[in-house]
């Protein structure tokens, strides 16, 4: 896991603790990265099995 993927993962974990899903604008603000960089890192986390999306419940599964 790259440093940025780890940072992004921690944001997902911390926000899930409060019952929230992070929005793209929140992720951009918290990371300082572009939309494409966030999307690429999120896809990488999904491919690695670290993160998944529950389509039915509309939540990230960590």
N, C-alpha and C positions, 0 to 999 in steps of 0.2 A: 504494500500500500504506500503510495507516495505521500509526502507531507500534506499536499493539498487534499488528497482523498481522505486522509486521516482527519484533517480539520473539518472537512465537509461532513464526514461521518459523525464527528462529535457534535456538530450543530444539529444534525438529525436526532441523535440520541437525546441531547439536552432539551430540544423542543418537544419530543415525544413524552418526556417526563411531565410536561405541563399539558399534555393532551392536544398539542397543536401539530399541524403539518407546516413546515416552512414553505413560504411562497418564494417564487423566483426573485422578486424585488428584495425580500428579506435576505436571501442568500447572497445576492449581489452586494448588498450593503455590508453584511457581516464578513464576507470574504474579500471584497474589493476586486473580484474577478469578473470577467465578462460572462454573458449568458452562455456562449458557446463553451467556454472553459468549464463552467458549472455543469452543463449538459454532458460533456465528455467525461468528466470525473464521475458523475452520477451513473452513467451507462457502464463505466468501468467497475464501479462498486456492485452494480446489478449483475454483471457478467461474473464477477468473483464470488457471488452468492452472499455478499455481506449485507446487501440491501435489497428489498423487493417491495413491490407495490400491490396492495390488496385492492383490486378493482371494485369489488363488491362493497367493502367498507370505506373505500377512498382514503386509506391511510398507508403510511410507510411502515413496513415490517422490518425490524432490526434484529 
